Amino acid sequence: MSIQEVSPGLVIQGISPPLRLRDFKLIAFDMDSTLINIECVDEIADAVGRKAEVAAITEAAMRGEITDFKDSLRRRVALLKGVSLTSMEAVYRERLQLNPGAAELVAACKAVGMKVLLVSGGFTFFTDRVRDRLAIDFTRSNVLEVHDGVLTGRMLDQPWGDICDGAEKRKTLLETCAQLGISPQQAIAMGDGANDLPMMGACSDAGGLSVAYHAKPKVREQAMVAINSGGLDRLLDILR
């Protein structure tokens, strides 16, 4: 498959731009390090002096070196025991920022009638706030258990299952397509880590679009579009 750098830091393979944005009906985003600038679990861990330990697990999981995402997340969440909701709020207020071009890309997608899905291995504490900030249509993520205003180090099961991992991201994308009455061919999936590959593959295998954003090498190699520099809205350079 031919690989082409259409402009510095913007690489495509297997497609011929420009494509039409209005031909797509859904865009699905990972959250941490894709739609936003941080890995929330790492920053929460900083509140209890465990950021380095947690970040090392996160990095290995995103590179695909830890294949059991659920186990890796449970290990990281266990290290968050004792973090207060006040500290969580401080992470959101002081550290979390939308990545460059995020608001612009979401607005452009909504302007042509697309729906927006945020599907994350992170936590509802943050996805709910990002959802409200960007008027996102659908979300799926994990719930941290809280007792007396502090994290217990566990997550709560939800009606759809226990943990939003790569398989759950793919399932959520396909379920959302079915709910909207569209094919995955009409969907775009954007992510940066190994656990985003299943939902990205669901799009690309069906003739939709998979996009890697400042991603791990394994993800860049498999994506149809790789944004390696600049903001999320660089996707609009090939979608008119």
C-alpha positions as a Markdown table, in Angstrom:
| # | Residue | x | y | z |
|---|---|---|---|---|
| 1 | Met | 0.0 | 0.0 | 0.0 |
| 2 | Ser | 1.5 | 3.4 | -1.0 |
| 3 | Ile | 2.3 | 5.8 | 1.7 |
| 4 | Gln | 2.3 | 9.5 | 0.9 |
| 5 | Glu | 3.2 | 12.6 | 3.0 |
| 6 | Val | 0.7 | 15.1 | 1.6 |
| 7 | Ser | 2.3 | 17.9 | 3.7 |
| 8 | Pro | 4.8 | 18.0 | 6.5 |
| 9 | Gly | 3.5 | 15.8 | 9.3 |
| 10 | Leu | 0.4 | 14.6 | 7.5 |
| 11 | Val | 0.7 | 11.1 | 6.0 |
| 12 | Ile | -1.9 | 9.0 | 4.2 |
| 13 | Gln | -2.0 | 5.5 | 2.9 |
| 14 | Gly | -4.6 | 3.8 | 0.8 |
| 15 | Ile | -6.7 | 6.9 | 0.1 |
| 16 | Ser | -6.8 | 9.6 | -2.5 |
| 17 | Pro | -7.7 | 13.0 | -1.1 |
| 18 | Pro | -9.6 | 15.2 | -1.1 |
| 19 | Leu | -12.5 | 13.3 | 0.5 |
| 20 | Arg | -15.8 | 14.9 | 1.3 |
| 21 | Leu | -16.5 | 15.5 | 5.0 |
| 22 | Arg | -20.3 | 15.4 | 4.3 |
| 23 | Asp | -20.0 | 11.8 | 3.1 |
| 24 | Phe | -19.3 | 10.7 | 6.7 |
| 25 | Lys | -22.0 | 10.6 | 9.4 |
| 26 | Leu | -20.1 | 9.8 | 12.6 |
| 27 | Ile | -16.7 | 10.7 | 14.1 |
| 28 | Ala | -15.4 | 8.7 | 17.1 |
| 29 | Phe | -12.6 | 10.1 | 19.3 |
| 30 | Asp | -10.4 | 8.6 | 21.9 |
| 31 | Met | -10.0 | 11.1 | 24.7 |
| 32 | Asp | -6.6 | 11.0 | 26.5 |
| 33 | Ser | -3.8 | 12.3 | 24.4 |
| 34 | Thr | -6.1 | 12.5 | 21.4 |
| 35 | Leu | -9.0 | 14.9 | 22.1 |
| 36 | Ile | -7.2 | 16.3 | 25.2 |
| 37 | Asn | -3.6 | 16.9 | 26.1 |
| 38 | Ile | -3.1 | 14.6 | 29.1 |
| 39 | Glu | -3.4 | 11.0 | 30.2 |
| 40 | Cys | -5.9 | 11.7 | 33.1 |
| 41 | Val | -5.0 | 8.6 | 35.1 |
| 42 | Asp | -1.3 | 9.7 | 35.2 |
| 43 | Glu | -2.2 | 13.2 | 36.4 |
| 44 | Ile | -4.6 | 11.8 | 39.0 |
| 45 | Ala | -1.8 | 9.6 | 40.3 |
| 46 | Asp | 0.4 | 12.7 | 40.7 |
| 47 | Ala | -1.9 | 13.7 | 43.6 |
| 48 | Val | -0.7 | 10.7 | 45.6 |
| 49 | Gly | 3.0 | 10.8 | 44.4 |
| 50 | Arg | 2.6 | 7.8 | 42.1 |
| 51 | Lys | 2.6 | 9.4 | 38.6 |
| 52 | Ala | 5.9 | 7.8 | 37.5 |
| 53 | Glu | 4.7 | 4.3 | 38.4 |
| 54 | Val | 1.3 | 4.8 | 36.8 |
| 55 | Ala | 2.6 | 6.6 | 33.7 |
| 56 | Ala | 5.1 | 3.7 | 33.0 |
| 57 | Ile | 2.1 | 1.3 | 32.9 |
| 58 | Thr | 0.1 | 3.7 | 30.7 |
| 59 | Glu | 2.9 | 4.1 | 28.2 |
| 60 | Ala | 3.5 | 0.3 | 27.9 |
| 61 | Ala | -0.2 | -0.3 | 27.4 |
| 62 | Met | -0.5 | 2.4 | 24.7 |
| 63 | Arg | 2.5 | 1.0 | 22.9 |
| 64 | Gly | 0.8 | -2.3 | 22.9 |
| 65 | Glu | 3.4 | -4.0 | 25.1 |
| 66 | Ile | 0.8 | -4.8 | 27.7 |
| 67 | Thr | -1.9 | -6.7 | 25.8 |
| 68 | Asp | -4.4 | -7.0 | 28.7 |
| 69 | Phe | -5.7 | -3.4 | 28.9 |
| 70 | Lys | -8.3 | -4.2 | 31.5 |
| 71 | Asp | -5.6 | -5.7 | 33.9 |
| 72 | Ser | -3.3 | -2.7 | 33.3 |
| 73 | Leu | -6.1 | -0.2 | 34.0 |
| 74 | Arg | -7.2 | -2.1 | 37.2 |
| 75 | Arg | -3.5 | -1.9 | 38.4 |
| 76 | Arg | -3.3 | 1.8 | 37.7 |
| 77 | Val | -6.7 | 2.6 | 39.3 |
| 78 | Ala | -5.7 | 0.6 | 42.4 |
| 79 | Leu | -2.8 | 3.1 | 42.8 |
| 80 | Leu | -5.3 | 6.0 | 42.9 |
| 81 | Lys | -6.8 | 4.9 | 46.1 |
| 82 | Gly | -7.2 | 7.9 | 48.5 |
| 83 | Val | -7.3 | 10.6 | 45.8 |
| 84 | Ser | -9.9 | 13.2 | 46.7 |
| 85 | Leu | -12.6 | 14.5 | 44.3 |
| 86 | Thr | -11.1 | 17.9 | 45.0 |
| 87 | Ser | -7.8 | 16.7 | 43.5 |
| 88 | Met | -9.7 | 15.3 | 40.5 |
| 89 | Glu | -11.3 | 18.7 | 40.0 |
| 90 | Ala | -7.9 | 20.4 | 40.2 |
| 91 | Val | -6.6 | 18.0 | 37.4 |
| 92 | Tyr | -9.5 | 19.0 | 35.2 |
| 93 | Arg | -9.2 | 22.7 | 36.0 |
| 94 | Glu | -5.4 | 23.1 | 36.0 |
| 95 | Arg | -4.0 | 20.4 | 33.7 |
| 96 | Leu | -6.6 | 19.3 | 31.2 |
| 97 | Gln | -6.8 | 21.2 | 27.9 |
| 98 | Leu | -8.3 | 20.4 | 24.6 |
| 99 | Asn | -5.7 | 19.5 | 22.0 |
| 100 | Pro | -5.1 | 22.1 | 19.3 |
| 101 | Gly | -7.8 | 22.0 | 16.6 |
| 102 | Ala | -10.2 | 19.8 | 18.7 |
| 103 | Ala | -13.0 | 22.4 | 18.9 |
| 104 | Glu | -12.5 | 23.4 | 15.3 |
| 105 | Leu | -12.7 | 19.8 | 14.0 |
| 106 | Val | -15.7 | 18.9 | 16.1 |
| 107 | Ala | -17.5 | 22.1 | 15.0 |
| 108 | Ala | -16.7 | 21.3 | 11.3 |
| 109 | Cys | -18.1 | 17.8 | 11.7 |
| 110 | Lys | -21.3 | 19.0 | 13.4 |
| 111 | Ala | -21.7 | 21.7 | 10.8 |
| 112 | Val | -22.2 | 19.0 | 8.1 |
| 113 | Gly | -24.6 | 17.0 | 10.3 |
| 114 | Met | -22.2 | 14.5 | 11.7 |
| 115 | Lys | -22.6 | 13.0 | 15.1 |
| 116 | Val | -19.7 | 12.8 | 17.6 |
| 117 | Leu | -18.8 | 9.9 | 19.8 |
| 118 | Leu | -16.2 | 10.1 | 22.6 |
| 119 | Val | -15.2 | 6.6 | 23.6 |
| 120 | Ser | -12.4 | 6.3 | 26.2 |
| 121 | Gly | -10.5 | 4.0 | 28.5 |
| 122 | Gly | -10.5 | 6.9 | 30.9 |
| 123 | Phe | -13.2 | 8.1 | 33.3 |
| 124 | Thr | -16.6 | 9.6 | 33.3 |
| 125 | Phe | -15.4 | 12.3 | 35.6 |
| 126 | Phe | -13.6 | 13.8 | 32.7 |
| 127 | Thr | -15.5 | 12.5 | 29.6 |
| 128 | Asp | -18.7 | 14.1 | 31.0 |
| 129 | Arg | -17.1 | 17.5 | 31.3 |
| 130 | Val | -15.4 | 17.2 | 27.8 |
| 131 | Arg | -18.8 | 16.1 | 26.4 |
| 132 | Asp | -20.5 | 19.1 | 27.8 |
| 133 | Arg | -17.7 | 21.5 | 26.7 |
| 134 | Leu | -17.9 | 20.3 | 23.0 |
| 135 | Ala | -21.6 | 19.3 | 22.8 |
| 136 | Ile | -20.6 | 15.7 | 22.0 |
| 137 | Asp | -23.5 | 13.4 | 21.2 |
| 138 | Phe | -22.4 | 10.1 | 22.7 |
| 139 | Thr | -19.9 | 8.9 | 25.3 |
| 140 | Arg | -18.6 | 5.7 | 26.8 |
| 141 | Ser | -16.0 | 5.5 | 29.5 |
| 142 | Asn | -15.2 | 4.0 | 33.0 |
| 143 | Val | -16.7 | 4.9 | 36.4 |
| 144 | Leu | -14.4 | 5.4 | 39.3 |
| 145 | Glu | -15.8 | 4.2 | 42.6 |
| 146 | Val | -15.9 | 7.0 | 45.2 |
| 147 | His | -16.6 | 6.7 | 49.0 |
| 148 | Asp | -16.7 | 9.7 | 51.3 |
| 149 | Gly | -15.3 | 12.0 | 48.6 |
| 150 | Val | -12.2 | 9.9 | 47.8 |
| 151 | Leu | -11.4 | 7.2 | 45.3 |
| 152 | Thr | -11.5 | 3.6 | 46.5 |
| 153 | Gly | -9.1 | 2.3 | 43.9 |
| 154 | Arg | -11.8 | 0.4 | 42.1 |
| 155 | Met | -14.1 | 0.9 | 39.1 |
| 156 | Leu | -17.9 | 0.2 | 39.0 |
| 157 | Asp | -19.5 | -2.1 | 36.5 |
| 158 | Gln | -22.0 | -0.6 | 34.1 |
| 159 | Pro | -25.0 | -1.9 | 32.1 |
| 160 | Trp | -22.8 | -2.5 | 29.1 |
| 161 | Gly | -19.9 | -4.3 | 31.0 |
| 162 | Asp | -17.0 | -3.7 | 33.2 |
| 163 | Ile | -14.2 | -1.7 | 31.5 |
| 164 | Cys | -14.1 | 0.2 | 28.2 |
| 165 | Asp | -11.1 | -1.4 | 26.5 |
| 166 | Gly | -10.2 | -1.8 | 22.8 |
| 167 | Ala | -12.9 | -4.4 | 22.2 |
| 168 | Glu | -15.5 | -2.2 | 23.9 |
| 169 | Lys | -14.5 | 0.8 | 21.9 |
| 170 | Arg | -15.0 | -1.2 | 18.7 |
| 171 | Lys | -18.4 | -2.5 | 20.0 |
| 172 | Thr | -19.5 | 1.0 | 20.9 |
| 173 | Leu | -18.6 | 2.4 | 17.5 |
| 174 | Leu | -20.5 | -0.4 | 15.7 |
| 175 | Glu | -23.5 | 0.0 | 18.1 |
| 176 | Thr | -23.6 | 3.7 | 17.5 |
| 177 | Cys | -23.5 | 3.2 | 13.7 |
| 178 | Ala | -26.4 | 0.8 | 14.0 |
| 179 | Gln | -28.3 | 3.3 | 16.3 |
| 180 | Leu | -27.8 | 6.0 | 13.6 |
| 181 | Gly | -28.7 | 3.6 | 10.8 |
| 182 | Ile | -25.4 | 4.0 | 9.1 |
| 183 | Ser | -22.5 | 1.8 | 8.0 |
| 184 | Pro | -19.0 | 1.9 | 9.5 |
| 185 | Gln | -18.0 | 3.0 | 6.0 |
| 186 | Gln | -19.6 | 6.4 | 6.9 |
| 187 | Ala | -17.5 | 6.6 | 10.2 |
| 188 | Ile | -14.2 | 8.1 | 11.2 |
| 189 | Ala | -12.2 | 6.8 | 14.2 |
| 190 | Met | -9.4 | 8.8 | 15.7 |
| 191 | Gly | -6.9 | 7.6 | 18.4 |
| 192 | Asp | -3.3 | 7.4 | 19.5 |
| 193 | Gly | -2.8 | 4.1 | 21.4 |
| 194 | Ala | -3.0 | 0.4 | 20.8 |
| 195 | Asn | -6.4 | 0.1 | 22.5 |
| 196 | Asp | -7.8 | 2.4 | 19.7 |
| 197 | Leu | -6.8 | 0.0 | 16.9 |
| 198 | Pro | -10.0 | -2.2 | 17.1 |
| 199 | Met | -12.3 | 0.7 | 16.5 |
| 200 | Met | -10.0 | 2.3 | 13.9 |
| 201 | Gly | -9.9 | -1.1 | 12.2 |
| 202 | Ala | -13.7 | -1.4 | 12.2 |
| 203 | Cys | -13.8 | 1.8 | 10.2 |
| 204 | Ser | -11.0 | 1.2 | 7.8 |
| 205 | Asp | -12.0 | -2.5 | 7.1 |
| 206 | Ala | -15.5 | -1.2 | 6.1 |
| 207 | Gly | -14.2 | 1.5 | 3.9 |
| 208 | Gly | -14.4 | 4.3 | 6.5 |
| 209 | Leu | -11.5 | 6.3 | 7.8 |
| 210 | Ser | -9.0 | 5.6 | 10.5 |
| 211 | Val | -6.9 | 8.5 | 11.8 |
| 212 | Ala | -3.8 | 8.4 | 14.1 |
| 213 | Tyr | -3.1 | 11.6 | 16.1 |
| 214 | His | 0.4 | 12.0 | 17.4 |
| 215 | Ala | 0.2 | 8.3 | 17.9 |
| 216 | Lys | 2.4 | 5.4 | 18.9 |
| 217 | Pro | 4.3 | 3.8 | 16.0 |
| 218 | Lys | 2.1 | 0.7 | 15.8 |
| 219 | Val | -1.0 | 2.9 | 15.5 |
| 220 | Arg | 0.6 | 5.2 | 12.9 |
| 221 | Glu | 1.5 | 2.2 | 10.7 |
| 222 | Gln | -2.0 | 0.9 | 10.6 |
| 223 | Ala | -3.9 | 4.2 | 10.2 |
| 224 | Met | -5.1 | 5.5 | 6.9 |
| 225 | Val | -4.3 | 9.0 | 8.0 |
| 226 | Ala | -1.5 | 9.9 | 10.4 |
| 227 | Ile | -1.4 | 13.5 | 11.9 |
| 228 | Asn | 2.2 | 13.6 | 13.2 |
| 229 | Ser | 2.4 | 17.4 | 13.7 |
| 230 | Gly | -0.1 | 20.2 | 14.2 |
| 231 | Gly | -3.6 | 20.0 | 15.5 |
| 232 | Leu | -6.6 | 17.7 | 15.1 |
| 233 | Asp | -8.1 | 20.0 | 12.5 |
| 234 | Arg | -5.4 | 19.0 | 10.1 |
| 235 | Leu | -7.7 | 16.2 | 9.1 |
| 236 | Leu | -9.7 | 18.9 | 7.3 |
| 237 | Asp | -6.8 | 19.3 | 4.9 |
| 238 | Ile | -7.9 | 16.1 | 3.2 |
| 239 | Leu | -11.6 | 16.3 | 4.0 |
| 240 | Arg | -13.4 | 19.1 | 2.2 |
